[in-house]
């Protein structure tokens, strides 16, 4: 089950032309420490992921990110989580989303803090949320090798 941590994840909302638009950041905690992806297709799944009642979870998300209406009848939320990290300074980055055969392939990576960066010494759970048009086929999450910070 997913639980909310303190801060905010990157949320991208697909624009009319299909390109994601970054709206904000969060930090999610999850039972388990590995990096993974999750597709949320309904308000019930969102509620379970956030550990809240379904409508309460949807209202919470919409209020936090100020996106306006999120309609999980017509849209899918993709949650990409870096897993547990031993400090701040990590982020999840989206490398691309493409349709391949009958699948939606989501490519992403975890970016660490730059060498010598001053970071918080607290366990974090960086995550990225992407809102896309409803996709009924298979959704594949591909964690790519991390990239260096600029």
N, C-alpha and C positions, 0 to 999 in steps of 0.2 A: 504494500500500500504506500502511496506517495504522501508525503507530508510537506507542508510549507516550511521553509527556513526563513531567515530574516530579509534578505535583500531582494532584488529583482532580476530575472533571466532575459535574454534577448527575445523579443517577440517580433516576428516578421509577419506582415499581413500582405497577401497577394493583391496587387493592384489590378486594374482592368486589363492591362497588357500582360499579366501573368508574372511580372517581376516582383519579388518580395520587397517589402518596405519595412525597415527596422523601426520599431516603436518604443522599446524599453528593455530593461534587464531584470533578471531574477536569479535567485539561488534556491533550488529545490533540494530537499533531502529525500532519500529513498532507502527503504530497507534493501541492503545490498550495496556493494561498493564499486561495482564495475560500470564502465561507460556503456550506454545502450540507447536505443531509440524506441519510441512508443508512439503509435497512432491512436488518437482518441477520436472516435467516430460519433459519439453521442454525449448528451448531457450527463447521462448516468455514468459513463466511463470517466468523464471529467470529474464528477463528484467523487468517485472512488479514488482517482489519482490524487486529488487534493485532500482527501480525508474529510469531505464535507458533504452535506446533502446536495443533490444535483443542481437545483436552482440556485442555492446559496453559492456553490462553486462557480457557476456561470456569472452570477452577479459580482462576485469577488473579482474574478478575472477581468471582466469588462470595466469595473471601477478602477482597478489597479493600473491597467494599461490605457484607459481612456480611448478605446478603439470604437466605441459605439456598439452596435449589435453584432454579436457573434452567433451565427445560425448553424448549429451542428447538423441540421437536416440537409444543408447545402454546402457545408464546409467540413474540413478535417483539420484537427490540431495535431501537429507533429512535435513531439517532445524529444529533444536530444539532450541527454545528460552526460556530463563528463565523469560522473561518479565522485567518490570522495577524494578530496585533495587536501593536503596537509597545511596549506596556506592560501591566502588570497592571491590575486593576480592572474588567475586562470580564467579563460573564457572559451566558450564553444563557438565555432565559426562554421557557417554554412558555405560549402564549396559549390553546391549546385543541386538542382532537382530536375530530373528528366524522366520522360515517359519512355520506357523501353519494353517493346512487346505489350504485354498486359500488366506490366508492373510500373510502379512509380519508384524510381531509384533516388534516394536522398544521400548525397555525399557530404560528409562533414569531418571536422577535426577539432582537437583540443589544443589550444594555444596556451603555453605557459608564460609566466612573467619573464621579462628580459633579465639577463644576468645582472646581478647587483641591485636589482630593484628592491625598494623598501615595500614589504608586503605585510599584511596582517598575519599573525601567528595563530590562526584559528582554522579549524576544519571547515571547508566550504564544499558546496555541491553545485558548481556552475552548470547552467542549462540554457538551452535555446528553444523557444517555442515558435513554430512557423504555422501560420494559418493559410491553408490552400483550399482550392475548390474541392468539393466532395470527390473522393476517389474510391471506387468500389473494388478495384483490383488489388493485387498483392502490393504491399509497400515494403521495400527493402531499404535497410539502413546500412550504409557503408562508412565505417569509421576509418578515415585515412590517416597516414602517419602525421604526427604533429608538425607544425610549421614554427619557425623561429619568430619571436616577436620583433617588430621593426626597431 
